[in-house]
Amino acid sequence: MTKYNIQIYSVKNSFEKNIKETLKALAEMGYDGVEFCDRHFELIDANKLKKLLNFYGLTPVSTHVGYEKLLNNIDFYIDYLKEIECNTIICPWLNDFTKENLDVYAKNLEKISEKLIMNGISFGYHNHRDEFKTEVDNQTAFDYLIENSGMLLLTELDLAHIAASGKDPEEYIRKYAGRVTFLHLKQYEKSGEEFKTSLLNNGIVDIEKCVRVGKLMGCEHFIVEYDSTVDGELEDAKENIKFLKGLK
């Protein structure tokens, strides 16, 4: 049975207001697990968070940790993740995709991967659209980065950002089969030249097809994420999991 998770950033205001009640609500909706951001660990002690996750039956599948924090404070996150029994860190954001910068990023991401693997933690990279709109050496900046960061680096493909760049999300799921352990199930609705968050059942991404292809390509974790809300944080979370549970 496919397990669905949610990025806590999607319900950040609710989480910051009441961590316990937010986790309880997500579990009752039917989510199997959660993905955190580094700032969430500033709000609660690791042992307390672990107890809440265990009580509500939510698996901590991964956490986003910023690039600079990984370079300067990685040991804190290794210790925190070990405490809550979470085994994956995702770098959520990079910018300024010149070839020179990409070479530095790739070298550092490979080093981070090696250190995390030595501590039993996998490492991946989460894209935005700019990586697919920028060309370096006749390929996208995303492809250049992944192909030069060592084979240990996984990918967390954000479907909406890929689609918003004009690329095909399904093509990238297939291309990086074996390294696409995580899929971000994000949906955009196009309004003129702008893209805005939409519910999973309404937008530019064929979520059902991407989930199906993801499973075929060995993806293990499907994570709901939205940048802004349609009806409210928890309301959107409920509608999205209802849609996903209804997929064949």
N, C-alpha and C positions, 0 to 999 in steps of 0.2 A: 504494500500500500504506500502510495506517495505521501511523504510528509511535507507539510507546509509551515514555514516560519515567517516571522515579521521582523523587519529592522526597527528597533525601538525609536530611531529618529522619526519615524512616521507618526509616532504617538508621543513625541518628546514632551509636549506641554503637560499631558496627562501623567506621564512618568515622573516628571520633575515635581509635580504637585503631590502625587501619592503613588509611590513605587509598588506597594503591596496591592492596592486595589487595581492598578493597571495590569499587573501580571495576572491577577485573578481573572479580570475581565477577558484578557487574551486567551487564557486557558479555557475558560467557559465557552468562548466562541468556537474553539476547536483547533487553535494553533498548536503545533507540536513543539515549536522551539522559537528562540529569539536570537537576534543579532544585535550586538551593542555598538556604541561609539565610545571612543576613549573618554570623552567627557562624562559619560554615565558612571564611570568608576570613581569619579570625584564625589558622587552623591551618596555612596553607600559602601560600607566595609565589605570586603570580599566574602567573609564567612557568613555575614547576614544575607547577602545576595544569594549565595549558594543554598542556604536553608529555604529561602523563598522559592527559588527555582525548583528545588526538590519537592517542596510541599505542593506546588501547583503542577508538577509534572512537565515542566518546560525545559527543553534541552538548550543550553547555550552553544549554538552551532559555530559562532565566530564573533569577532569584534573588529570594527574599523579603528585603526590607529594611524594618526597622521605621520607623514614622512619624517618631519623634523623630530617628532617624539620618538620614532623608531631609531633614529640616529643617536639621539641624546639621552633617552631614558628607557631603553628597551627592557632592562632587567626588571623594572617595576611591573611592566605588562606581562612579562613571562611569569613572575611570581603570582600576580593576580589571576591570570588564566589558569595556572595550575591549581590554585585554591578553588576556583569555581568549576573546575574540570571542563574547560573549554580548550579545544585543541587547534584552533585556526585564528590567525590574524590576517586582516586584509588591509593593504594600503589603499585608502579611498580616493586619493587625489594627487595629481601632479599637474604642472602647467609649464608654459614656455618651452614648447617642444621643438627646440632647435636640435640639430644633430649633436652638437657639443653637449647640451644639457642631457639629451637622451643617453649618451654614452656614460655620463656620470651617474644618472639615475640607474641605468642597467647594472653598472658595476656595484653600486651600493645595495640595490635590491637583491643581487646574487649573494652578497655578504650577509645581509639580513636573513635571507632564506637559510643559509648554512647554519647560522647561529640558532635560529628557531628550531630547525630540524634536530639539531643536537639536543634540544630541550623538549623534544616530542611534540612540537607545534608546527603545523603547516603554515605556509605563507602564500598569499595571493594578491592580485592587483585588480581594483575596480575601476572601470573606465567611465569617462564622460564623453560627450560628443566630439570635443576638440581633437582627441587622439585619432579620430577617424576622418577628420576634415583636413588634417595636416599631413603633407607628404614628405617623406625623408627617404632618400635613396630609392625612389620609385616604388615605395610602399607606404602604407599608413604609418603614422607615428606609433600607433598601438602595436602593429605587427613588428615594427623595428624594436620597440621596447621589449616585448615578450620574447622575441627570438634572440635577443642579446642579454637576457637576464638569467640565463641558466635554466636547466630543465626542472629544477625544484620549484620554480615559481608557478603557482596556479593562476587561473583567471576567474574573476567573478564578473561575468558579462552583464552589464545593465542594458536590458533589451530596448528600452525607450530611447536611451541616448544613442544607441547604435542606429535605430530606425530614424531618429531625428537628424542624424548626420547624412542620411541618404543611403546608408548601407543596409544589407539584409541580415537581421539578427540570426535567422536560421542558418545562413551560410557560415557565420562565425561560430555557432554552436558546433557545427560539423567540422569546421576547420581545426578547432582546438579540442576535439574529442580526446578525453584522457586528461586534459588539463582544465576542463570546465567542470569543476566540482560544485560550483555555486552559480545559480542564475538569479539575478535580481529581476523579479517580476514587477516591472514598472510600466505604467501606461500613460501615454500622452495623447492629447486631443489637439489637433492643429487648428489655430484660429488666425487666419491671414498668414503672416510670416512667423508668428509666435507659437510656441508649444506650451501647453499647460497640463498639469496633472489631471488625469481622469481615472474613473474606476476601471478595474481590469477588463470589464466586459464591453468597454466602449472607447475605442481609440485606434491609433495607427498600427499597433502591434497585434498580431494574431497570437494571443497568449496561449490558447489551447494548443495550437500547432507547435509553438516553441517548447511547451512543457512536454509534449509527446516526443519531439525530437531530442530534447534534453535527456529524457529517460533512456532513449535508445543509445545516446552517446555516452551514457554512464554518469550523468549528473546526479549528485547525491542530495543536494540541498536547494530547495526552491524558496526564495525569500521575497516576500511582499515589501515594496517600498514605495512611498509617494512623498513628493517634495512639499505639496500643499494639499489642502483637503477640499472635497466637494461638499459633503454634508457634515463634516466634523471628524476629528481624529478617530475616535472609537467607532463611530458610525461607519466610516469608510473601511476600517479594519474588518468590521462585521460583514459588510457587503462583499468585500473582496474574498474573504475566506468562504463565504457562502457560494460564490461563483466558482472558486477552485474546487470545492468539495463536490460540486455538481458536474465536473468534467468527467468524461468517460475514461 
